[in-house]
Amino acid sequence: MEKLQQEHLPKLQSYEEQEAILAYRSSYSKTDPDATFMRTKEDHLGK
């Protein structure tokens, strides 16, 4: 039980926070949750 609380509960809380952010978006940056991905006419991915 102690291992569960120390190792897995923090991860679960992190996943729940990420799901809350994604609830209204299709993607987000983990380092800057307010940022969005923008495509340009010159797509560096070649698409």
PQR file with spaces between the fields and no chain letter, atoms N, CA, C, O and H, PARSE charges and radii, in Angstrom:
ATOM       1  N    MET     1       0.821   -1.195    0.000 -0.4000 1.5000
ATOM       2  CA   MET     1       0.000    0.000    0.000 -0.0000 2.0000
ATOM       3  C    MET     1       0.870    1.266    0.000  0.5500 1.7000
ATOM       4  O    MET     1       0.556    2.247   -0.674 -0.5500 1.4000
ATOM       5  N    GLU     2       1.949    1.227    0.755 -0.4000 1.5000
ATOM       6  CA   GLU     2       2.841    2.387    0.821 -0.0000 2.0000
ATOM       7  C    GLU     2       3.492    2.647   -0.536  0.5500 1.7000
ATOM       8  O    GLU     2       3.618    3.796   -0.958 -0.5500 1.4000
ATOM       9  H    GLU     2       2.204    0.430    1.303  0.4000 1.0000
ATOM      10  N    LYS     3       3.904    1.576   -1.216 -0.4000 1.5000
ATOM      11  CA   LYS     3       4.513    1.723   -2.532 -0.0000 2.0000
ATOM      12  C    LYS     3       3.512    2.326   -3.515  0.5500 1.7000
ATOM      13  O    LYS     3       3.872    3.164   -4.342 -0.5500 1.4000
ATOM      14  H    LYS     3       3.802    0.643   -0.872  0.4000 1.0000
ATOM      15  N    LEU     4       2.286    1.904   -3.422 -0.4000 1.5000
ATOM      16  CA   LEU     4       1.235    2.443   -4.280 -0.0000 2.0000
ATOM      17  C    LEU     4       1.091    3.949   -4.071  0.5500 1.7000
ATOM      18  O    LEU     4       1.016    4.705   -5.040 -0.5500 1.4000
ATOM      19  H    LEU     4       1.994    1.223   -2.750  0.4000 1.0000
ATOM      20  N    GLN     5       1.053    4.382   -2.834 -0.4000 1.5000
ATOM      21  CA   GLN     5       0.890    5.805   -2.539 -0.0000 2.0000
ATOM      22  C    GLN     5       2.096    6.622   -2.976  0.5500 1.7000
ATOM      23  O    GLN     5       1.937    7.747   -3.450 -0.5500 1.4000
ATOM      24  H    GLN     5       1.114    3.769   -2.047  0.4000 1.0000
ATOM      25  N    GLN     6       3.282    6.083   -2.827 -0.4000 1.5000
ATOM      26  CA   GLN     6       4.495    6.848   -3.139 -0.0000 2.0000
ATOM      27  C    GLN     6       4.803    6.875   -4.626  0.5500 1.7000
ATOM      28  O    GLN     6       5.277    7.890   -5.135 -0.5500 1.4000
ATOM      29  H    GLN     6       3.411    5.170   -2.442  0.4000 1.0000
ATOM      30  N    GLU     7       4.545    5.781   -5.332 -0.4000 1.5000
ATOM      31  CA   GLU     7       4.960    5.703   -6.728 -0.0000 2.0000
ATOM      32  C    GLU     7       3.837    5.933   -7.724  0.5500 1.7000
ATOM      33  O    GLU     7       4.040    6.615   -8.728 -0.5500 1.4000
ATOM      34  H    GLU     7       4.160    4.956   -4.918  0.4000 1.0000
ATOM      35  N    HIS     8       2.673    5.386   -7.474 -0.4000 1.5000
ATOM      36  CA   HIS     8       1.644    5.386   -8.498 -0.0000 2.0000
ATOM      37  C    HIS     8       0.623    6.513   -8.370  0.5500 1.7000
ATOM      38  O    HIS     8       0.105    6.985   -9.382 -0.5500 1.4000
ATOM      39  H    HIS     8       2.508    4.832   -6.659  0.4000 1.0000
ATOM      40  N    LEU     9       0.332    6.938   -7.190 -0.4000 1.5000
ATOM      41  CA   LEU     9      -0.641    8.020   -7.041 -0.0000 2.0000
ATOM      42  C    LEU     9      -0.166    9.345   -7.645  0.5500 1.7000
ATOM      43  O    LEU     9      -0.973   10.033   -8.269 -0.5500 1.4000
ATOM      44  H    LEU     9       0.753    6.554   -6.367  0.4000 1.0000
ATOM      45  N    PRO    10       1.099    9.733   -7.491 -0.5600 1.5000
ATOM      46  CA   PRO    10       1.544   10.968   -8.159  0.2800 2.0000
ATOM      47  C    PRO    10       1.426   10.886   -9.687  0.5500 1.7000
ATOM      48  O    PRO    10       1.085   11.871  -10.341 -0.5500 1.4000
ATOM      49  N    LYS    11       1.706    9.721  -10.242 -0.4000 1.5000
ATOM      50  CA   LYS    11       1.563    9.548  -11.694 -0.0000 2.0000
ATOM      51  C    LYS    11       0.103    9.660  -12.103  0.5500 1.7000
ATOM      52  O    LYS    11      -0.215   10.297  -13.107 -0.5500 1.4000
ATOM      53  H    LYS    11       1.983    8.921   -9.710  0.4000 1.0000
ATOM      54  N    LEU    12      -0.775    9.052  -11.342 -0.4000 1.5000
ATOM      55  CA   LEU    12      -2.196    9.115  -11.639 -0.0000 2.0000
ATOM      56  C    LEU    12      -2.696   10.550  -11.578  0.5500 1.7000
ATOM      57  O    LEU    12      -3.483   10.967  -12.428 -0.5500 1.4000
ATOM      58  H    LEU    12      -0.516    8.534  -10.526  0.4000 1.0000
ATOM      59  N    GLN    13      -2.255   11.304  -10.593 -0.4000 1.5000
ATOM      60  CA   GLN    13      -2.653   12.704  -10.496 -0.0000 2.0000
ATOM      61  C    GLN    13      -2.148   13.503  -11.693  0.5500 1.7000
ATOM      62  O    GLN    13      -2.854   14.372  -12.205 -0.5500 1.4000
ATOM      63  H    GLN    13      -1.615   10.965   -9.903  0.4000 1.0000
ATOM      64  N    SER    14      -0.941   13.216  -12.135 -0.4000 1.5000
ATOM      65  CA   SER    14      -0.382   13.888  -13.304 -0.0000 2.0000
ATOM      66  C    SER    14      -1.198   13.570  -14.555  0.5500 1.7000
ATOM      67  O    SER    14      -1.480   14.459  -15.358 -0.5500 1.4000
ATOM      68  H    SER    14      -0.367   12.510  -11.719  0.4000 1.0000
ATOM      69  N    TYR    15      -1.577   12.301  -14.719 -0.4000 1.5000
ATOM      70  CA   TYR    15      -2.392   11.908  -15.877 -0.0000 2.0000
ATOM      71  C    TYR    15      -3.761   12.580  -15.843  0.5500 1.7000
ATOM      72  O    TYR    15      -4.287   12.981  -16.881 -0.5500 1.4000
ATOM      73  H    TYR    15      -1.348   11.579  -14.067  0.4000 1.0000
ATOM      74  N    GLU    16      -4.330   12.701  -14.659 -0.4000 1.5000
ATOM      75  CA   GLU    16      -5.635   13.350  -14.545 -0.0000 2.0000
ATOM      76  C    GLU    16      -5.543   14.828  -14.895  0.5500 1.7000
ATOM      77  O    GLU    16      -6.462   15.376  -15.504 -0.5500 1.4000
ATOM      78  H    GLU    16      -3.902   12.376  -13.815  0.4000 1.0000
ATOM      79  N    GLU    17      -4.452   15.479  -14.520 -0.4000 1.5000
ATOM      80  CA   GLU    17      -4.254   16.884  -14.885 -0.0000 2.0000
ATOM      81  C    GLU    17      -4.108   17.031  -16.396  0.5500 1.7000
ATOM      82  O    GLU    17      -4.659   17.960  -16.985 -0.5500 1.4000
ATOM      83  H    GLU    17      -3.706   15.034  -14.025  0.4000 1.0000
ATOM      84  N    GLN    18      -3.365   16.115  -17.027 -0.4000 1.5000
ATOM      85  CA   GLN    18      -3.198   16.161  -18.473 -0.0000 2.0000
ATOM      86  C    GLN    18      -4.524   15.930  -19.181  0.5500 1.7000
ATOM      87  O    GLN    18      -4.809   16.598  -20.176 -0.5500 1.4000
ATOM      88  H    GLN    18      -2.917   15.360  -16.549  0.4000 1.0000
ATOM      89  N    GLU    19      -5.332   15.009  -18.698 -0.4000 1.5000
ATOM      90  CA   GLU    19      -6.635   14.770  -19.294 -0.0000 2.0000
ATOM      91  C    GLU    19      -7.540   15.988  -19.154  0.5500 1.7000
ATOM      92  O    GLU    19      -8.323   16.282  -20.057 -0.5500 1.4000
ATOM      93  H    GLU    19      -5.100   14.467  -17.890  0.4000 1.0000
ATOM      94  N    ALA    20      -7.441   16.691  -18.046 -0.4000 1.5000
ATOM      95  CA   ALA    20      -8.249   17.896  -17.856 -0.0000 2.0000
ATOM      96  C    ALA    20      -7.862   18.964  -18.881  0.5500 1.7000
ATOM      97  O    ALA    20      -8.732   19.661  -19.405 -0.5500 1.4000
ATOM      98  H    ALA    20      -6.805   16.452  -17.313  0.4000 1.0000
ATOM      99  N    ILE    21      -6.586   19.095  -19.167 -0.4000 1.5000
ATOM     100  CA   ILE    21      -6.127   20.060  -20.173 -0.0000 2.0000
ATOM     101  C    ILE    21      -6.618   19.644  -21.560  0.5500 1.7000
ATOM     102  O    ILE    21      -7.044   20.487  -22.348 -0.5500 1.4000
ATOM     103  H    ILE    21      -5.879   18.529  -18.741  0.4000 1.0000
ATOM     104  N    LEU    22      -6.557   18.357  -21.852 -0.4000 1.5000
ATOM     105  CA   LEU    22      -6.950   17.863  -23.169 -0.0000 2.0000
ATOM     106  C    LEU    22      -8.461   17.784  -23.362  0.5500 1.7000
ATOM     107  O    LEU    22      -8.918   17.487  -24.466 -0.5500 1.4000
ATOM     108  H    LEU    22      -6.210   17.672  -21.211  0.4000 1.0000
ATOM     109  N    ALA    23      -9.224   18.033  -22.349 -0.4000 1.5000
ATOM     110  CA   ALA    23     -10.672   17.896  -22.450 -0.0000 2.0000
ATOM     111  C    ALA    23     -11.261   18.754  -23.569  0.5500 1.7000
ATOM     112  O    ALA    23     -12.243   18.366  -24.201 -0.5500 1.4000
ATOM     113  H    ALA    23      -8.853   18.275  -21.452  0.4000 1.0000
ATOM     114  N    TYR    24     -10.674   19.897  -23.806 -0.4000 1.5000
ATOM     115  CA   TYR    24     -11.215   20.803  -24.825 -0.0000 2.0000
ATOM     116  C    TYR    24     -10.239   21.060  -25.971  0.5500 1.7000
ATOM     117  O    TYR    24     -10.478   21.945  -26.792 -0.5500 1.4000
ATOM     118  H    TYR    24      -9.876   20.212  -23.292  0.4000 1.0000
ATOM     119  N    ARG    25      -9.145   20.302  -26.042 -0.4000 1.5000
ATOM     120  CA   ARG    25      -8.131   20.510  -27.079 -0.0000 2.0000
ATOM     121  C    ARG    25      -7.736   19.180  -27.712  0.5500 1.7000
ATOM     122  O    ARG    25      -8.007   18.115  -27.158 -0.5500 1.4000
ATOM     123  H    ARG    25      -8.951   19.583  -25.375  0.4000 1.0000
ATOM     124  N    SER    26      -7.103   19.250  -28.861 -0.4000 1.5000
ATOM     125  CA   SER    26      -6.622   18.037  -29.502 -0.0000 2.0000
ATOM     126  C    SER    26      -5.167   17.746  -29.153  0.5500 1.7000
ATOM     127  O    SER    26      -4.710   16.614  -29.309 -0.5500 1.4000
ATOM     128  H    SER    26      -6.883   20.116  -29.311  0.4000 1.0000
ATOM     129  N    SER    27      -4.426   18.768  -28.675 -0.4000 1.5000
ATOM     130  CA   SER    27      -3.032   18.566  -28.284 -0.0000 2.0000
ATOM     131  C    SER    27      -2.584   19.741  -27.420  0.5500 1.7000
ATOM     132  O    SER    27      -3.248   20.775  -27.355 -0.5500 1.4000
ATOM     133  H    SER    27      -4.797   19.687  -28.548  0.4000 1.0000
ATOM     134  N    TYR    28      -1.449   19.558  -26.763 -0.4000 1.5000
ATOM     135  CA   TYR    28      -0.852   20.637  -25.993 -0.0000 2.0000
ATOM     136  C    TYR    28       0.605   20.332  -25.730  0.5500 1.7000
ATOM     137  O    TYR    28       1.032   19.182  -25.827 -0.5500 1.4000
ATOM     138  H    TYR    28      -0.909   18.717  -26.816  0.4000 1.0000
ATOM     139  N    SER    29       1.368   21.355  -25.397 -0.4000 1.5000
ATOM     140  CA   SER    29       2.774   21.199  -25.086 -0.0000 2.0000
ATOM     141  C    SER    29       2.920   20.978  -23.588  0.5500 1.7000
ATOM     142  O    SER    29       2.364   21.731  -22.788 -0.5500 1.4000
ATOM     143  H    SER    29       1.021   22.289  -25.319  0.4000 1.0000
ATOM     144  N    LYS    30       3.668   19.947  -23.207 -0.4000 1.5000
ATOM     145  CA   LYS    30       3.848   19.665  -21.779 -0.0000 2.0000
ATOM     146  C    LYS    30       4.668   20.742  -21.087  0.5500 1.7000
ATOM     147  O    LYS    30       4.503   20.967  -19.888 -0.5500 1.4000
ATOM     148  H    LYS    30       4.120   19.336  -23.856  0.4000 1.0000
ATOM     149  N    THR    31       5.548   21.412  -21.822 -0.4000 1.5000
ATOM     150  CA   THR    31       6.371   22.457  -21.219 -0.0000 2.0000
ATOM     151  C    THR    31       5.643   23.793  -21.164  0.5500 1.7000
ATOM     152  O    THR    31       5.940   24.620  -20.302 -0.5500 1.4000
ATOM     153  H    THR    31       5.683   21.229  -22.796  0.4000 1.0000
ATOM     154  N    ASP    32       4.691   24.018  -22.072 -0.4000 1.5000
ATOM     155  CA   ASP    32       3.911   25.250  -22.090 -0.0000 2.0000
ATOM     156  C    ASP    32       2.471   24.901  -22.468  0.5500 1.7000
ATOM     157  O    ASP    32       2.128   24.934  -23.649 -0.5500 1.4000
ATOM     158  H    ASP    32       4.449   23.346  -22.772  0.4000 1.0000
ATOM     159  N    PRO    33       1.630   24.571  -21.503 -0.5600 1.5000
ATOM     160  CA   PRO    33       0.267   24.137  -21.800  0.2800 2.0000
ATOM     161  C    PRO    33      -0.570   25.163  -22.547  0.5500 1.7000
ATOM     162  O    PRO    33      -1.574   24.790  -23.155 -0.5500 1.4000
ATOM     163  N    ASP    34      -0.202   26.435  -22.527 -0.4000 1.5000
ATOM     164  CA   ASP    34      -0.955   27.454  -23.249 -0.0000 2.0000
ATOM     165  C    ASP    34      -0.585   27.515  -24.728  0.5500 1.7000
ATOM     166  O    ASP    34      -1.302   28.127  -25.521 -0.5500 1.4000
ATOM     167  H    ASP    34       0.613   26.738  -22.033  0.4000 1.0000
ATOM     168  N    ALA    35       0.517   26.891  -25.102 -0.4000 1.5000
ATOM     169  CA   ALA    35       0.970   26.931  -26.491 -0.0000 2.0000
ATOM     170  C    ALA    35       0.156   25.960  -27.345  0.5500 1.7000
ATOM     171  O    ALA    35      -0.363   24.956  -26.858 -0.5500 1.4000
ATOM     172  H    ALA    35       1.099   26.394  -24.458  0.4000 1.0000
ATOM     173  N    THR    36       0.060   26.291  -28.632 -0.4000 1.5000
ATOM     174  CA   THR    36      -0.617   25.410  -29.579 -0.0000 2.0000
ATOM     175  C    THR    36       0.310   25.136  -30.749  0.5500 1.7000
ATOM     176  O    THR    36       1.246   25.896  -31.001 -0.5500 1.4000
ATOM     177  H    THR    36       0.482   27.107  -29.028  0.4000 1.0000
ATOM     178  N    PHE    37       0.051   24.062  -31.454 -0.4000 1.5000
ATOM     179  CA   PHE    37       0.837   23.692  -32.619 -0.0000 2.0000
ATOM     180  C    PHE    37       0.274   24.416  -33.824  0.5500 1.7000
ATOM     181  O    PHE    37      -0.928   24.367  -34.084 -0.5500 1.4000
ATOM     182  H    PHE    37      -0.709   23.445  -31.250  0.4000 1.0000
ATOM     183  N    MET    38       1.151   25.091  -34.564 -0.4000 1.5000
ATOM     184  CA   MET    38       0.701   25.827  -35.734 -0.0000 2.0000
ATOM     185  C    MET    38       1.412   25.296  -36.978  0.5500 1.7000
ATOM     186  O    MET    38       2.633   25.141  -36.991 -0.5500 1.4000
ATOM     187  H    MET    38       2.128   25.130  -34.353  0.4000 1.0000
ATOM     188  N    ARG    39       0.646   25.028  -37.997 -0.4000 1.5000
ATOM     189  CA   ARG    39       1.224   24.634  -39.283 -0.0000 2.0000
ATOM     190  C    ARG    39       1.422   25.885  -40.131  0.5500 1.7000
ATOM     191  O    ARG    39       0.657   26.845  -40.044 -0.5500 1.4000
ATOM     192  H    ARG    39      -0.346   25.154  -37.985  0.4000 1.0000
ATOM     193  N    THR    40       2.455   25.848  -40.941 -0.4000 1.5000
ATOM     194  CA   THR    40       2.706   26.950  -41.857 -0.0000 2.0000
ATOM     195  C    THR    40       2.635   26.432  -43.276  0.5500 1.7000
ATOM     196  O    THR    40       2.559   25.224  -43.501 -0.5500 1.4000
ATOM     197  H    THR    40       3.077   25.068  -41.011  0.4000 1.0000
ATOM     198  N    LYS    41       2.661   27.353  -44.243 -0.4000 1.5000
ATOM     199  CA   LYS    41       2.647   26.938  -45.636 -0.0000 2.0000
ATOM     200  C    LYS    41       3.883   26.111  -45.964  0.5500 1.7000
ATOM     201  O    LYS    41       3.810   25.164  -46.747 -0.5500 1.4000
ATOM     202  H    LYS    41       2.723   28.335  -44.060  0.4000 1.0000
ATOM     203  N    GLU    42       5.008   26.463  -45.372 -0.4000 1.5000
ATOM     204  CA   GLU    42       6.247   25.715  -45.557 -0.0000 2.0000
ATOM     205  C    GLU    42       6.347   24.705  -44.428  0.5500 1.7000
ATOM     206  O    GLU    42       6.944   24.973  -43.386 -0.5500 1.4000
ATOM     207  H    GLU    42       5.067   27.232  -44.735  0.4000 1.0000
ATOM     208  N    ASP    43       5.762   23.559  -44.647 -0.4000 1.5000
ATOM     209  CA   ASP    43       5.729   22.511  -43.621 -0.0000 2.0000
ATOM     210  C    ASP    43       7.073   21.792  -43.598  0.5500 1.7000
ATOM     211  O    ASP    43       7.460   21.168  -44.586 -0.5500 1.4000
ATOM     212  H    ASP    43       5.277   23.341  -45.494  0.4000 1.0000
ATOM     213  N    HIS    44       7.775   21.874  -42.494 -0.4000 1.5000
ATOM     214  CA   HIS    44       9.089   21.242  -42.371 -0.0000 2.0000
ATOM     215  C    HIS    44       8.996   19.728  -42.313  0.5500 1.7000
ATOM     216  O    HIS    44      10.003   19.036  -42.456 -0.5500 1.4000
ATOM     217  H    HIS    44       7.461   22.381  -41.691  0.4000 1.0000
ATOM     218  N    LEU    45       7.801   19.215  -42.107 -0.4000 1.5000
ATOM     219  CA   LEU    45       7.626   17.768  -42.101 -0.0000 2.0000
ATOM     220  C    LEU    45       7.431   17.219  -43.506  0.5500 1.7000
ATOM     221  O    LEU    45       7.368   16.004  -43.695 -0.5500 1.4000
ATOM     222  H    LEU    45       6.982   19.778  -41.992  0.4000 1.0000
ATOM     223  N    GLY    46       7.337   18.093  -44.477 -0.4000 1.5000
ATOM     224  CA   GLY    46       7.225   17.677  -45.865 -0.0000 2.0000
ATOM     225  C    GLY    46       5.823   17.262  -46.262  0.5500 1.7000
ATOM     226  O    GLY    46       5.650   16.479  -47.195 -0.5500 1.4000
ATOM     227  H    GLY    46       7.388   19.080  -44.323  0.4000 1.0000
ATOM     228  N    LYS    47       4.829   17.771  -45.572 -0.4000 1.5000
ATOM     229  CA   LYS    47       3.439   17.408  -45.893 -0.0000 2.0000
ATOM     230  C    LYS    47       2.673   18.586  -46.371  0.5500 1.7000
ATOM     231  O    LYS    47       1.489   18.466  -46.686 -0.5500 1.4000
ATOM     232  H    LYS    47       4.971   18.407  -44.813  0.4000 1.0000
